[in-house]
Amino acid sequence: MGVESVDGTGITVWLLVIFVLMLFKRDIRKSLLEVIKAFFKIKILSSIFLMIAYTTGIVFVLYQINFWNTSLLKDTVVWFCFAGILMSFNLVTSDTDQNLFRKIIVNNIKIVIIIEFIVNTYTFSMVGELILILVVTFIVILEVVAKTDEKYSSVAKLMNGLQIIIWIVILIFAISNVVSDYKNFGSLDTLRNFLLAPLLTISFLPFIYLMILFATYELLFTRLNLGYEKNKKLKRYAKRKSIQHCLLSLKKVKKASNMNTYNLTYIRNEEDVDKMIKDLK
């Protein structure tokens, strides 16, 4: 059997074997069940739904300008699973800095573009690809959820290890095909494959920014439930004033999150909120 006929089902079977063997460790098995339960929380499911909806919108625009077609469907799914989901959750759950979006682009250039360009040019069978994508998507999402809590670190390491195995095996097969069929490697379709990943990534940046902004606002407003007891009217006033001041500026929201200058925990009335807003200006 040549490399060209390799079926993704075989890789999937080996991944499942390794996965099952690792489950014999009690701590991993227990943590994995907790991670799966955490995945089905409404916040995570709604976030994934919004990602799908936004990506669909991007695809529709690309289709309207005659860049995207159905031949790029699999490439789009691969990008969403391996880049979109990981990129979104990793950035939202980590501390942001001034080089945030530069890191996003660099990481995608180093990983996603190369994999999309080579792997998607030389594919497995349709059934094998569908199975492999489903399995890998499950692994990626579990890793993302596991990284949200240190107590799930063993699960995160397991999922990361499985992903490394996947990439090594697929790249070996893909590179072998490139070497044996180099004459057909360059074409308009492969150029589209090459451009799709960075184009989707750049188009996804506004969505990620809004996710980070929303998460930062949410963290800021949790302080309204701490400290002195506050009625609903005062909480709404504090939220409204904070949003009016910060708007869509992540820098301002992060500054407001500094408890030394804007501590919503200890507000007693609207005058306290106004004073804090004034101190931020």
C-alpha positions in Angstrom: 0.0 0.0 0.0 1.4 3.4 -1.0 1.5 6.4 1.1 -1.2 8.0 -1.1 -3.8 5.4 0.0 -3.3 5.8 3.7 -6.6 6.1 5.5 -7.1 8.4 8.4 -9.1 5.7 10.1 -5.9 3.8 10.9 -4.4 6.9 12.6 -7.7 7.3 14.5 -7.6 3.7 15.7 -4.0 4.1 17.1 -5.0 7.3 18.8 -7.9 5.6 20.5 -5.7 2.7 21.6 -3.2 5.2 23.2 -6.1 7.1 24.7 -7.7 4.0 26.3 -4.3 2.9 27.7 -3.8 6.3 29.3 -7.2 6.0 30.9 -5.9 3.2 33.1 -4.4 5.9 35.2 -7.0 6.8 37.8 -6.2 10.5 38.2 -6.4 11.0 34.4 -9.7 9.1 34.2 -11.2 11.2 37.0 -10.0 14.5 35.6 -11.1 13.6 32.1 -14.7 13.1 33.3 -14.7 16.4 35.0 -13.3 18.1 31.9 -16.1 16.6 29.8 -18.7 17.9 32.2 -17.1 21.3 32.1 -17.3 21.4 28.3 -21.1 21.2 28.4 -21.4 24.4 30.5 -23.5 27.0 28.7 -20.7 29.5 28.5 -18.4 27.2 26.6 -21.1 25.9 24.3 -22.4 29.4 23.5 -18.9 30.6 22.8 -18.3 27.8 20.3 -21.7 28.5 18.7 -20.7 32.2 18.3 -17.4 31.1 16.8 -19.2 28.9 14.3 -21.6 31.7 13.4 -18.8 34.3 13.0 -16.7 31.9 10.8 -19.8 31.2 8.7 -20.1 34.9 8.2 -16.5 35.2 7.1 -16.9 32.3 4.7 -20.0 33.9 3.2 -18.1 37.1 2.5 -15.2 35.1 0.9 -17.8 33.2 -1.2 -19.3 36.5 -2.4 -16.0 37.8 -3.6 -15.4 34.4 -5.4 -12.5 33.3 -3.2 -14.2 30.6 -1.2 -15.8 27.5 -2.8 -16.9 24.1 -1.5 -13.5 22.6 -2.2 -12.2 24.7 0.7 -14.8 23.4 3.1 -12.5 20.8 4.7 -9.7 23.4 4.9 -12.1 25.7 6.7 -13.1 23.0 9.2 -9.5 22.1 9.8 -8.6 25.8 10.5 -11.6 26.2 12.8 -10.7 23.1 14.8 -7.0 23.6 15.0 -6.7 27.4 15.1 -10.0 29.1 15.6 -11.1 27.3 18.8 -7.6 27.1 20.4 -6.8 30.7 19.5 -10.0 32.0 21.0 -10.0 30.1 24.3 -6.3 30.3 24.9 -6.2 34.1 24.5 -9.4 34.7 26.5 -8.2 32.6 29.4 -4.7 34.1 29.5 -3.3 37.5 30.4 -3.3 39.8 27.4 -0.4 42.1 26.6 0.6 44.7 23.9 2.0 42.0 21.6 -1.2 39.9 21.7 -2.3 40.1 18.1 1.3 39.9 16.8 1.6 36.6 18.6 -1.6 35.3 17.1 -0.4 36.0 13.6 3.1 34.6 14.2 1.8 31.4 15.7 -0.6 30.8 12.8 2.1 31.5 10.3 4.4 29.0 12.0 1.9 26.2 12.4 -1.4 26.5 10.6 -0.3 27.8 7.2 2.3 25.0 6.7 -0.1 22.3 7.8 -2.9 23.6 5.6 -0.7 24.0 2.6 0.9 20.6 2.7 -1.6 18.3 4.5 -4.7 19.5 2.6 -2.9 19.2 -0.8 -2.5 15.5 -0.2 -5.5 14.0 1.6 -6.7 10.8 3.1 -9.9 9.1 2.1 -13.1 11.0 2.7 -14.3 8.7 5.5 -10.9 8.7 7.1 -10.7 12.5 7.1 -14.2 12.9 8.6 -13.4 10.5 11.4 -10.0 12.0 12.0 -11.4 15.6 12.1 -14.1 14.6 14.6 -11.6 12.8 16.9 -9.1 15.6 16.7 -11.7 18.3 17.3 -12.8 16.4 20.4 -9.1 16.2 21.6 -8.5 19.9 20.9 -11.6 21.1 22.8 -10.8 18.9 25.8 -7.3 20.4 25.9 -8.7 23.9 25.8 -11.2 23.2 28.6 -8.6 21.3 30.7 -6.2 24.3 30.5 -8.8 26.5 32.3 -8.0 24.7 35.6 -4.7 23.6 37.0 -6.2 20.5 38.5 -6.9 19.2 35.0 -3.2 19.5 34.0 -2.8 15.8 33.5 -5.7 15.8 31.0 -4.2 18.8 29.2 -0.9 17.1 28.9 -2.5 13.9 27.5 -4.5 15.8 24.9 -1.4 17.8 23.9 0.6 14.6 23.5 -2.1 13.1 21.3 -2.1 16.2 19.1 1.7 16.0 18.7 1.4 12.3 17.6 -1.3 13.3 15.1 0.9 16.1 13.5 4.0 13.9 13.3 2.2 11.1 11.6 0.3 13.3 9.2 3.3 15.4 8.3 5.3 12.3 7.5 2.7 11.1 5.1 2.2 14.5 3.6 5.9 15.3 3.0 6.3 11.9 1.5 3.5 12.7 -1.0 5.0 16.1 -1.8 8.4 14.5 -2.6 6.8 11.8 -4.8 4.4 14.1 -6.6 6.2 17.5 -6.6 5.1 18.4 -10.2 1.4 18.7 -9.2 2.2 20.6 -6.0 1.8 24.1 -7.4 -1.7 25.1 -8.6 -4.4 27.7 -8.1 -6.1 25.4 -5.6 -3.0 25.0 -3.5 -2.5 28.8 -3.5 -6.1 29.2 -2.2 -5.3 26.6 0.5 -2.2 28.6 1.4 -4.0 31.9 1.6 -7.1 30.6 3.4 -5.6 30.1 6.8 -4.0 33.5 7.2 -7.1 35.2 5.7 -9.4 33.4 8.2 -7.1 34.3 11.0 -6.9 38.0 10.2 -10.7 38.1 9.7 -11.1 36.3 13.1 -9.1 39.0 15.0 -12.1 41.3 15.6 -14.1 38.4 17.1 -11.3 37.5 19.4 -10.9 41.1 20.5 -14.5 41.3 21.4 -14.3 38.0 23.3 -11.4 39.2 25.3 -13.2 42.5 25.9 -16.3 40.8 27.1 -14.3 38.5 29.4 -12.5 41.4 30.9 -15.7 43.3 31.5 -17.2 40.2 33.0 -14.3 39.9 35.4 -14.6 43.6 36.3 -18.3 43.4 37.1 -17.9 40.3 39.3 -16.6 42.7 42.0 -20.1 44.2 42.2 -21.2 41.0 44.0 -18.4 41.3 46.6 -17.8 43.7 49.5 -20.7 46.0 50.5 -24.1 44.9 49.6 -25.4 46.7 46.5 -28.9 47.0 45.1 -29.7 46.2 41.5 -30.1 49.9 40.6 -26.6 50.7 41.8 -25.1 47.7 40.0 -26.8 48.7 36.8 -25.5 52.3 37.2 -21.9 51.1 37.8 -22.0 48.9 34.8 -23.5 51.6 32.6 -21.0 54.2 33.7 -18.1 51.8 33.3 -19.2 50.9 29.7 -19.8 54.5 28.8 -16.2 55.4 29.9 -14.4 52.4 28.5 -16.6 51.5 25.4 -14.6 49.1 23.2 -11.2 50.1 24.6 -9.6 47.0 26.1 -6.8 49.2 27.5 -9.3 51.2 29.5 -11.2 48.2 30.8 -7.9 46.6 31.9 -7.0 49.9 33.6 -10.4 49.9 35.3 -9.7 46.4 36.5 -6.8 47.8 38.6 -8.3 47.6 42.1 -6.1 50.4 43.3 -8.0 53.0 41.3 -11.3 51.5 40.4 -12.5 49.0 43.0 -16.2 48.3 42.5 -16.2 46.1 45.6 -16.5 49.0 48.0 -18.9 51.4 46.3 -21.9 52.4 48.4 -23.7 54.9 46.1 -23.7 56.5 42.7 -21.3 59.3 43.9 -18.7 56.6 44.6 -19.0 55.4 41.1 -18.7 58.9 39.6 -15.6 59.6 41.7 -14.0 56.4 40.5 -14.8 57.2 36.9 -13.3 60.7 37.4 -10.1 59.2 38.8 -9.7 57.0 35.7 -9.7 60.0 33.3 
